[in-house]
Amino acid sequence: MVILFILLGVLLLVGFVLFLRRRQLLKLFDDGNVIVTGLRGRGKDLLFSFVTNHHVRQSIKSKSGRYRRKYISNIDYTSGKGYIPFRSDSMLLGGNTFHNFVVGKFNFYSYPYKDGFDYFISDGGVYFPAQYFQMLDKYYPSAPLFFALSRHLGNCNIHFNVQNLNRLWDKIREQADIYILCRSCKVLFGRIAIQKITVYDRYESCIDRRRPFARFAFRGKEVRMRQAEFDAQYGIIKNMTIVHVLPKKHYNDRIFKDYLLKGVSNA
């Protein structure tokens, strides 16, 4: 009987820790712009699926009343519930550039969505590839301003995922508040996802895939000093394990094939 109570206590403790980890992760996405990176099959879109499914279960209170929270994405993670297809023209800011803000003369632009609807752009390097930064700077000079003003325009955050962080346009990378590296992902019984991630607040540390400061059982003065030096040099680095249940209807993880099939044939 004693052993049973001990096991039950351990399970409750583990469940509570996993619950706190989920809350911490969701807060990162609510508090700022997040870029998720990691090799293929490490769970980048699964992480987006977890966050977007949580979002559509929330509601937002505004002056005009309460309404259901939605999200804007190039992938439907929620089987249509709260899903708004991504349109890049919403980011073009009506053609306004830095010059309009300097001289104080603006082209008309009305943000098309309600407040609080975040963006989740999968494979952002396909839309905004770093190697074509000169073309992006030339043809889409308004987009970086939209990223900077997203809070003013729609009280929203803009999240991207990409296999390699440095493949994403630098104008997007520099707007991120948090970087998340997906290290591994396992799905048990077809529904239970176990993801191991590392959270960074500095781009360079994420690019280097630096590991967190090693924890010690006894934190003496010397260890605390070494950790303070580590944090000052590399910023916040934290390993996390997230466990969540996948929706019954899975999102299309090969959506770009469908996009291309809808194109016009040149034959």
C-alpha positions in Angstrom: 0.0 0.0 0.0 2.8 2.4 0.8 4.5 1.7 -2.5 1.2 2.4 -4.2 0.9 5.8 -2.5 4.5 6.6 -3.4 3.9 5.7 -7.1 0.7 7.8 -7.1 2.6 10.7 -5.6 5.3 10.4 -8.2 2.7 10.3 -11.0 1.0 13.4 -9.6 4.3 15.2 -9.3 5.3 14.4 -12.9 1.8 15.4 -14.2 2.1 18.7 -12.4 5.5 19.4 -13.8 4.3 18.6 -17.3 1.3 20.9 -16.8 3.6 23.7 -15.8 5.8 23.1 -18.8 2.8 23.4 -21.1 1.7 26.6 -19.5 5.2 28.0 -19.8 5.4 27.1 -23.5 2.0 28.6 -24.3 3.0 31.8 -22.5 6.1 32.2 -24.7 3.8 32.2 -27.8 1.4 34.6 -26.1 4.1 37.1 -25.0 6.0 37.6 -28.2 7.1 36.4 -31.6 8.5 32.9 -31.7 10.6 31.2 -34.4 10.7 27.4 -34.2 13.5 25.5 -35.8 14.8 21.9 -36.0 15.5 19.2 -38.5 12.8 17.5 -40.5 10.5 15.3 -38.4 11.5 16.8 -35.1 8.0 18.2 -34.4 8.0 21.8 -35.6 4.4 21.6 -37.0 3.3 19.4 -34.1 4.3 22.2 -31.8 2.3 24.7 -33.9 -0.6 22.3 -33.8 -0.5 22.1 -30.0 -0.5 25.9 -29.7 -3.2 26.6 -32.3 -5.5 24.0 -30.9 -5.2 25.7 -27.5 -5.8 29.1 -29.1 -9.1 28.1 -30.7 -10.4 26.9 -27.3 -9.9 30.4 -25.9 -12.0 33.5 -26.2 -11.0 37.2 -26.3 -12.8 40.0 -24.5 -12.9 43.3 -26.3 -14.9 46.6 -26.0 -17.4 45.2 -28.5 -17.9 42.0 -26.5 -16.3 38.5 -26.4 -15.4 36.5 -29.5 -13.7 33.2 -30.2 -9.9 33.4 -30.8 -8.6 32.4 -34.2 -5.3 32.1 -35.9 -3.8 32.8 -39.4 -1.7 30.2 -41.0 -0.7 28.4 -44.3 -1.7 25.1 -42.6 -5.0 24.2 -41.1 -4.0 22.7 -37.8 -7.5 22.6 -36.3 -9.7 21.0 -38.9 -11.2 24.3 -39.9 -12.0 25.5 -36.3 -10.7 29.1 -36.0 -8.5 28.7 -39.1 -7.9 31.7 -41.3 -5.9 31.0 -44.5 -2.7 33.1 -44.7 -2.6 35.9 -47.2 0.7 37.7 -47.7 -1.0 40.9 -48.8 -2.2 41.5 -45.2 1.5 42.0 -44.4 2.2 44.6 -47.2 0.8 47.5 -45.1 -0.8 49.2 -48.0 2.5 50.0 -49.6 3.7 52.2 -46.7 7.4 52.2 -46.1 9.7 53.9 -43.7 9.5 57.1 -45.9 5.8 57.4 -45.2 6.5 57.3 -41.4 9.3 59.8 -41.7 7.3 62.4 -43.6 4.0 61.6 -41.9 2.0 60.9 -45.1 0.4 57.5 -45.3 -1.3 55.3 -47.9 -4.7 54.0 -46.6 -4.4 50.6 -44.9 -7.1 48.9 -42.8 -5.9 45.7 -40.9 -8.3 43.0 -42.1 -8.6 40.9 -38.9 -9.8 41.3 -35.3 -7.3 41.7 -32.5 -5.5 38.7 -31.0 -5.3 36.4 -34.0 -1.7 35.2 -34.2 0.2 34.1 -37.3 1.7 30.7 -37.6 3.7 30.3 -40.8 5.1 26.9 -41.5 8.3 26.5 -43.6 8.9 30.3 -43.5 12.0 29.9 -45.6 9.9 29.0 -48.6 8.1 32.4 -48.4 10.9 34.5 -47.0 14.2 32.9 -48.0 17.3 34.5 -46.6 19.4 33.9 -49.7 17.1 36.3 -51.6 17.2 39.0 -49.0 18.1 41.7 -51.6 14.9 40.9 -53.6 12.8 40.8 -50.5 14.2 44.2 -49.4 13.4 45.6 -52.8 10.0 44.2 -53.5 8.6 43.9 -50.0 9.9 46.9 -48.0 6.7 47.1 -46.1 6.8 43.6 -44.6 9.4 44.3 -41.9 7.3 47.3 -40.8 4.3 45.0 -40.5 6.3 42.6 -38.3 7.4 45.6 -36.1 3.9 47.0 -35.8 1.9 43.8 -35.4 1.0 44.7 -31.8 -0.3 48.1 -32.9 -2.2 46.7 -35.9 -3.8 43.5 -34.5 -2.4 43.0 -31.0 -1.0 39.8 -32.4 2.3 37.8 -32.6 3.9 36.4 -35.7 5.4 32.9 -35.4 7.4 31.0 -38.0 9.0 27.6 -38.3 12.0 26.7 -40.5 14.4 23.8 -40.7 17.5 26.0 -40.4 17.2 29.3 -38.6 19.6 31.2 -40.8 17.5 30.3 -43.9 14.8 32.8 -42.8 14.9 36.4 -43.9 17.0 38.4 -41.4 14.2 41.0 -41.2 12.0 38.4 -39.6 14.7 36.8 -37.4 15.6 40.1 -35.8 11.9 40.6 -34.8 11.8 37.3 -32.8 11.6 37.4 -29.1 12.2 33.7 -28.5 13.7 30.9 -30.5 12.8 27.2 -30.0 14.8 24.3 -31.2 12.8 21.0 -31.6 15.3 18.3 -30.6 13.1 15.2 -30.8 9.5 14.0 -31.1 7.8 10.7 -30.4 4.2 9.8 -30.9 2.8 7.0 -28.8 -0.4 5.1 -29.7 -0.9 7.5 -32.6 -2.2 10.3 -30.3 0.3 11.2 -27.5 3.1 13.4 -28.6 6.3 13.7 -26.4 8.5 16.5 -27.6 11.9 17.6 -26.3 12.7 21.3 -27.1 15.2 23.9 -26.1 14.2 27.5 -25.6 16.6 30.4 -26.3 16.3 34.2 -26.1 19.4 34.8 -28.3 19.7 34.0 -32.0 23.4 33.1 -31.8 22.9 30.6 -29.1 20.1 28.9 -31.0 22.2 28.9 -34.2 25.0 27.2 -32.3 22.5 24.9 -30.7 24.2 25.5 -27.4 23.2 23.4 -24.5 22.0 24.8 -21.1 24.4 25.3 -18.2 24.9 21.9 -16.5 22.8 21.6 -13.3 24.5 20.5 -10.1 22.9 19.0 -7.1 24.7 21.4 -4.8 24.7 25.0 -6.0 27.6 26.6 -4.1 28.8 30.2 -4.6 31.3 29.2 -7.3 28.6 27.3 -9.3 26.3 30.3 -9.1 29.0 32.6 -10.3 29.7 30.3 -13.2 26.1 30.1 -14.2 25.8 33.9 -14.0 28.7 34.2 -16.4 27.2 31.6 -18.7 23.8 33.4 -18.7 25.5 36.8 -19.4 27.3 35.3 -22.4 24.7 33.0 -23.9 21.4 34.3 -22.5 18.5 32.1 -21.4 18.8 28.4 -22.5 16.3 26.0 -21.1 15.4 22.4 -22.0 11.8 21.4 -21.8 9.7 18.3 -22.4 6.2 18.8 -23.6 3.5 16.1 -23.6 0.2 16.7 -25.4 -2.6 14.8 -27.1 -2.9 15.2 -30.8 -6.3 16.1 -32.4 -8.3 13.1 -33.8 -8.1 14.6 -37.2 -4.5 15.3 -38.1 -3.4 18.3 -40.1 -2.1 17.8 -43.7 1.7 17.5 -43.2 2.2 17.6 -47.0 0.2 20.7 -47.8 2.7 22.2 -50.2 2.2 19.3 -52.5 -1.5 20.2 -52.7 -0.6 23.9 -53.2 1.4 23.0 -56.3 -1.2 20.6 -57.7 -3.7 23.5 -57.7 -1.4 25.4 -60.0 -1.9 26.1 -63.7 -0.2 23.6 -66.0 2.3 25.0 -68.5 1.9 22.0 -70.8 
